[in-house]
């Protein structure tokens, strides 16, 4: 996985994204969801793939781990999934919905 520059940090395969614990995930009946920040009143929609990824943002998975889980659980994962994953993580962090843990070492 190549390095990607986010707003405040470089996103690499060792980056461990963490969901902001104050954010509310409201899943809808069609597997889509809304992330809601009660402090700001702002929300963000997630498709089913985004929901799958959001649920892995507990700090124990690197971006590479998340990508491998996505490929193992989902059918027809496109080649550009790595870039799409980085873009989602970048957007979540820029909106304050997620942050990072960096693996030691």
Helices and strands as residue ranges (DSSP letters): E 4-5, E 10-11, E 15-19, E 23-27, E 33-37, E 42-46, H 48-54, H 63-73, H 81-94, E 98-102
